[in-house]
Amino acid sequence: MDITPVSPADLDQILAIERAGFTPAEAGSRAQYAARIDNLRADFLVARQAGQVAGFVVGPATEEAVIADWMYEANTTSLSRGGHQMILTIAVAPNFRGQGVGSRLLAAFEDHARQKGRQSVALTCLADRIPFYEKNGYRNQGQAASTHAGETWYNLIKPL
């Protein structure tokens, strides 16, 4: 399995993975992902196996230390150096789940963030996903302010 930067040609596979992993209210749209490929290409990694997208991770680097709902907007951009690396989405295709793809994507994104001088990596997740992130070295900071999709989200942070 290779982890590489995103390509515009990956959009359809990324959308299929997004829709398989999130409810319609939680999932990003085609327009949002097209904008993320354009605006966040330097902070958008894809796991590939035999030409197929197995999973992806994307998010901007910001001055803020935790995710805020405004970061999901289509025009979000990244700091070139420093700040905090956010993860807007990490998702794995159903046929690749349970094979370590998510952990490999996190590790690659963390290495990428270290190379860019980031202080931490932060994300929000639902309660049932907290153990996965804690297993990967993230610390639960408690309930997030996010109201995205009417869900209760939790802030998780990994200092670098």
ABEGO torsion letter per residue (X at the ends): XBBBBBBAAAAAAAAAAAAAABBAAABBBAAAAAAAAAAAAAABBBBBBGGBBAEBBBEBBBABABBBAAAABAABBBBABEEBBBBABBBBBAAABGAGAAAAAAAAAAAAAAAAGBABBBBBBBAAAAAAAAAAGBBBAEBBABABGGBBBBBBBBBX
